[in-house]
Amino acid sequence: MGKTILAIDIGSTKICAIIAQINEDDSMAIIGAGINKAQGLRKGSITNIDLAAKSIRTAVSDAKRVSDTDIKTAVVSISGAYTKSLNSSGIVNIPNKEISFKEIERVMQTSLYNANIPNEYEVLHALPFNFKVDEQDFIEDPLGMNASRLEVETHIITTQKSNLNNLKKAVRGAGIEVENIVLNGYASSIATLNEDEKELGVAVIDMGGNTSNIIIHVGNSVKYNEFLGVGSNHITNDLSMALHTPLNVADSIKLNHGSLLTPSSDLIEIPIIGDEENTHEVSLEIVQNVIFARVEETLMILAQFIENSGLKDQLGAGIVLTGGFSKMDGIRDLAVATFGSIPVRLAKPKEIDGLFDNLRGPEYSTAIGLLMYTHSSFTPYEIDVNKKVRHINEISAQEMSVDFFSEPQEMSIPTPTNTHTTTPQYEAKDTMVSLESKMVSIESKKEINSENSVINKFKNWATQLF
C-alpha cells in the first residue's frame, strides 16, 4: 500500500492544497489540488483564525474531491514573518571511536541546547552546515567515520510560539491535523534547486503577493534566511494611488500591461476612484515607471540582505528567483543589473508525475516543495519542528539496536575547548526513539511509567553515559 500526503501552502494571497500519492516503488504522483483566495491573513501570518480556517477548508475540500481521498493530516508552510535565525554549535565525545547516528543525534541536540533561544520562540528547523571530525572541517556526512570527537555548527530558524499556535489552530479549524511545518522559503528552495546549485552556493528568493523570502544554501546546507514584507500586491497599491483608480482595476493593469522592459506610449482608459462611471486616459509609460520604481526598490533591499549575510562571495551558482512576483516581464534583466555580477535565473518547481498544468508556475514552488520535503528531499540532517532528527536516508527505529535500559558503557567526557560543551541534563532527558514515527527523534521530556527500580537504573545509566 502506498501513502497519501497533503501539502498546504498558506500564502499571503492564496491557499494551495495538493494531495500526492507515494507508491510502493517510492515514486510520487499528484492526484488532487485545490486553490482558494487567502482570507484572515496578513503578510503570511494569521490575523483571523476563523476566516483563515474557512479558506483552508475550501482549498482542502477541492483537493479531496479531485483525488477522492479523505486525508486528515498535512504538512503546512509558514511565513518567514516573525522568524529569527541564529547559529549555534555543539561537541560530543565518541566512546566507540566510530560515529553512529546516535552520536550525530547527540551533537545536534547539544547545539540546539547551547543556542540562546528566547522563551517566546519555537524552533522550526535546526540545519547543520558544518560537521567537524576531530580536527577535520567541513565533513559532508560523518556517519560511519572513525573519530574521538564530533563537532557541529547549526543554523537554527525559530518563530514566535503565538504565530505557530495560531497557524495550527487555523488548520485544525479546517478539520486537518498538522503533521509538520516548513518555512515557505525553505520549501521553495527544495522545489527549485538542483544539487550543483546547492553545492556551489545559491540564494533563492521567493517573491509572493505580499512577502518576499530569501534562503541562502552553501555546501548543501542552509546558512541564512531573511524576510521582506513586500510583494507584487504593493505594485497594485502603488498603481491605484498613482493613477487614482480602484484596486481591482490597478491589479488588472498590472497583470495585462505590467512590464519592466521598454515603455510604451500607448494610452489606456481607466475609471476614477469614487467616479467609476467616468474614465480618463493614462499612458502606459506612467504605468511602467510606477512598476519599475517599486520592483527596483524591492530588489535593492534584497541585494542588501545578501550583502549583510556575508555570504555573497560564496554564491557560485548565483541567485534563483521564484514565486508569482517573478513572473513580471523583464524582472530578470533588472535583477541582473541590481545584483551586479551575480548570475540570475527564473525558476519553476521541479516536474512531478501528475503535475497539473496550472501548478507548473513559480507561484506554486512552495506547495510542491512541501510535497518533496515530506517525500524525501531535504538537507542531509535536520531537526524539524516536531524535534525529530531527519536524515536524507532515514533509518527506521526498528532497524536501530538502541536499548536505553541496557548496562551503560564507559565514556570519557572531553575537556571543553570552548563554551559549547555537552550538557548531560539535556541529553539525558531528550534522547529517545519514537517507534510510532519509525524514525529517530528528539522529543521533549516524557514521563516514564515504570517501577522505581527501572527509573533508578535508567538514571544511573544516563549519569555514567553523559
N, C-alpha and C positions, 0 to 999 in steps of 0.2 A: 504494500500500500504506500502511495506517495503521501506527501504532506502539503497542506494548503496554507499559504501565508497571506496576510493582509497588510499592506503598507498604506499609511495615511499621512500625506504631506499637508500640514496645516500652514499654509502660506499666508501672506499678508493680504492677498486679494482673492485667492481661490482655495478650496479644499479639494484635494485629489486623492481618491481611494482606488487602489489597484490590488487585485487578487491574482495570485500566481500559484501554479501547481508545481511542486518539486517531485519529479518522477523517481522511480526506483534506480534508474541509471544516473541519478544526481543532476539530470538536466532540468531546466526551469522554463515554464511557458506561462504567459499571461492568459488568464481565462475570463477576466472581467475588470471593468473600470467604471468609476463614477466621478463626475466633476461638478462642483457646485460653488456658487459665489460665497466668499467668506463673509460672515457676519459675526459681530461680537468680538472682533479682533482689531488691534491697532499695532502696526509695525510688527506683526507676527506674534504678539502676546495677547492673551485672553483679557478682554475688558468686560465681557458679559457672558457668563458661563452658559446661561440658557440659550441665548442666540447662537453661540458657538456650537453647542451640542446639537441644535437643530440643523445647522449647516453640515456638520459632520455626519449626522444621521442620514440626511438626504443623499450625500455622496456615497456613503457605505451601502445604503439600500439599493442604489442604482447598480453598484458593483456586484452586490449579491444576486440581484435579479439577472444580470447578464451571465454570471458564472454559475448560477443555480447552486449556490452553496449557502451555508448558514454559519460562517465562521464567527467566533466570539472574541478572538484576541488579535492584537495588531501591534506592529512596530510603528512608532509615530515620530515625526520630525518635530524639532523645537527650534525656535528662532535664536539667533545669536544675540538678540537684545537681552540686556541684564546678565550677560555672561562675563565671567572674569577668568583669566588664564594665568597660570604660574608654572614655573619649573621647580622640580624637586629631585632629590637623589637618595639612594639607599645603598647599603652594603651588607652582605652576609658572608658567613664562613661556609665553606663546602666540606662537610665532615668526611665524605667518602671519596673526595678528590675527583668526582665526576658530577657534572651539572645535570640534574634531572629537572623535570617540570616542577617538582616541589620546590627546588631552590629558586627557580625563576619566579614562581608564585610568591615565595617569601620575600625576595628582594623587591618585587614590585609593590607589595603591600607595605614594606618598610618605607619606600619612597613616598607612598601615599600618606603614611603616618607622619613622616617628617615634614610634610607640606603644611604651611600655615594657612589653613582654610578657615575663613570666618564661619561662625556658628550658623548664620542665616543662609549659608550657601551649601549646595549639594553637588557632589561630583557627577559629571556627565560622562566624561571619558578620561582615563589615565593612559597616555600613549607613550611608551618608552621610545626614545630616539637615540640612545647610546648605551650599549652594554659594554662593560669593561671586564675582561677576564684576566685576573692578576694585573699585569701592567700593560696588557694589550688593549688598545682603544678601538672603538667603532666596530664591534663584533655584530654582525647582522643577526645571527641566531646562535646563542651559546649552548643550546640544548645538546647534551652528549659530550661536551668538551671536558678535558681534564683541567682542573684548576683547584686552587686552595681558597680563592676569594672571588666573589662576583659582585660587581657594582652596576648600577643603572642610573641614568638620568631620564626623567619622565616629564612630559608636557601634560599638565592637568587642566582640563576645562571644567569649570564649575558654573552653576546657575543658581539664582535665588530659589530657595525652597518654596516660597509662595508662588513663584512663576511655574515651577514644576508641578506643584499640587493643583493649581488651577487648571493646568493643561490636562492632568489626569482626570479631574472632575468633569471637565467638558467632554472628554472621550467616553468616560463611563456613563455620562448622561445620555450618550448616543447608543448605549447598550453594548459597548465594546470594552473589554479589559485591556489595559496597556501591558504588553509583553516586554517592550523595550523602547527606549527613547534615544534618538540620534540627532546630533547637531545638524541642521539643514545643510550648512556649507560642507561639512564632512561627508554627508551622503552624496552631495553633488560631485565632490571630488572622486568618490568611488565610481560614480556612473560615467565620468568623462575622461579620467586619466588612464594612460597605459603605463606599463611597468617602467619603460625607459624614461618617461617624464618624471615619475616619482623618484627614480634613482638619480637623475641629473639635477633635480631641484626645480620646482614649479609652483607658481601661485595660481590658485583657482578663485575667480571672482564670480559669485553667483549674484546677478543683478535682477532683482524681482520688482514687484509692483510698488512696494513701499520701503523695501530694505535692500541693502547690498551686503553680502558676507564674503570675507576673504579667508582662505586657508592656504598655508604655505607648507608644501611637502618637501623635505630634503632627506635624501637617502632612505626612501620608503617609510619615512616617519613624519607625522605632523609636528611642526616646531613652532607654529604661530597661527593664531586666528584672531580676527577682528570683525567688528560690526559697524555698519553705517546706516543710519535711518533715512536713507534717500533711495528712491526708486523711480520707475517710469511714471507713476501717478503724480509725482512732483512736476513733471513736464505738463501734464494735463492741467494742474492748478496754475502753473505759470502762463499757459496759453489762455486759460479762462480769464485771468486778471489782465493780461496784456491786450487781449482782443475784446474784452468786455462781452464775453459770450458765455452761455451756460456750460456747466461742466461736461454734460453729455455731448454737446457739440464740439467742445475742445478735445475730448477724447477721440471723437470720430476724425477730427482734423489730424490729430497725432498719428492715428493708425493709417489713414489714407494718404496723407501728404507729408508725414514726418520724414525728414531726411537730413543727413549731415553733409551731403555732397553739394555740388554746385547749385546755388539757389536759383529758383525760377522766378520770373517776373509776372507769372500768370496771376490772375485775380480770382478770388472765390467769394461767394456771398454767404454771410453768416448772420444769424439772428443776434439781437442785442439783449443782454440781461434786463429783465423787467419789461421788455417790449418786444416779445418774440414774434409778433405779427409783422414787424418791420425788419428789414435786413440792411446790412451795409457791406461794402466790398473791402477785402483785405488782400494785400499782396502776399504771395507765398514766400517772398523774401523775408518778410517780417516774421512769419511762422518759423522759417529756418533759423533766423537769428535768435529767437527765443529758445528754441530747442538746443541749438549749438551752445548757448551760454550755460544752460543747466547741465548738459552732458559733460562739457569741458570742466566745469567746477567739480562735478562728481568724480570724474577720472583723476583730477588733480589731487583730491582728498585721498583717493585710493592709492595713488602713487606715493603720497606722503606716508601712508600706512606701511607700504613696502619699505620705504626708506627707514622708517622708525624701527622696523623689525630687526634691522641689522643683518638681514639675510639676502639683500638684493644681489650681492656678488655671487650667491650660490644658486641663483635661478638659471641654471644652464638650459633648461627647456622653456624658459620664458614664462608667459602669462596666458592662462586659458580663461576666456570669457564665456559664461553660460547664463541661463535664466532668461525670462521673457524680455527684459530690457536690452539684452544683447542682440535682439532681432532688429534694432534700429538701423536703418540703412546708413552705411558709412561709419559705424561706430568703431570698426577695427582700425580704419585709417587714422581716426582721431586718437585712438588708444596708442597706436604706434608712435604718433607724434608726441603724446603726453608722457608715455613711459620711457621715452628715449630710445636707446639701442636695444632694449629687450624685445625679443620676438613675441608676437601676439597671435593667437588663433581663436576662432569661434568654435565652440564645442556643443554637440548634441549628445544625448545619452547613448550608451552603447546598445547595440542591437540585441534583442532578446526574442526568443521564439514567441509568436503570437502577439507581438507588439503592435497595437493598433496604430494606424496612420496618424491619428490625431494626438498620439502620445510621443511622437518622434521629435517634437520641437524642444528647444533648450529649456523652455519653461517647466518641463517635466523631469529635469535631471535629478532633482531631489527625490521625487517619488520612485523613480527607477533605482536610484542609489539605495533607498531603503530596502527594496527587494534584494538587491545584490548583497547588502550588508547582512541581511538575515540568512541568505543562502550560503555565502562563503567569503565574500570579498571584504577584507578589512586589513589593517596593519598586522604584521606578524604576531604581535602580542598586544593585549589591551585589557584594561579593567573597565567594564561598562557600567551603566547607571544602576544595575542590579548587584554590583560588586562582584560580578563573575569575571574570572580571568578567561579571556578568549585567546585562542591560538589559531593561526591560519590553517593548521591541521589539528583541529580539536580532538582531544583524547577523551574517549568515553570513560566515565568514572568506573565502569565495570571492568575496564582494561587496566585500571590503576591498582597496584598492590600496596595501598596505603592503609595501615592499621594503626589507628590513633590510640589503641589500648594495648599495644604490644610493649615489650620491655624497651626502655629508652636506650639509644646509642650514645656513646661518648662523643662529645663535641666540644671543641675549644672555641672560645669567643675571641675574635681578632682584636688586637689593640686598635682603638679608634684612631683614624688618621685625620678625621675632620668631625664636624658636628653632626653629620648624618650617620648615625650608628643604629644598629639593630636594637629595637625596643621589645624586650621579652613580653611585657604585658599585652601589647597589641597583637603580637603574632600568636600568642597562646590562645587568646580569645576569639581571633578572627579567622583562623585557618580551619577549614572543614571541607568535606567532599559532599556535593549535592547529587545524590543518586537520582533524585527526581528529574533534575535537568540534564543528567547524563553528561555533565562536563565539570571540570574542576571549577570551584567557585570560592570567593572570599565573601563571607556574609557577616552581618552584624551579630553581636553576641546572642546566642540561643541558650535556653535553659536545657540542661541535660537531665532528663528524668530517669535516674538510676539509683542504685543503692549507694550509701555513703562511702563504702569501701571502694567502689568503682570510681567515684568522683575523686577521692583522695589519691587513687592510683594514677588517674589522669593528671592531677595537679603535680604530683611528684615527677611524672614523666615530662611534663611541659617545663618544669623548673630545670631539670637536668638538660633537656634538649636545647633550651634557649638561654 
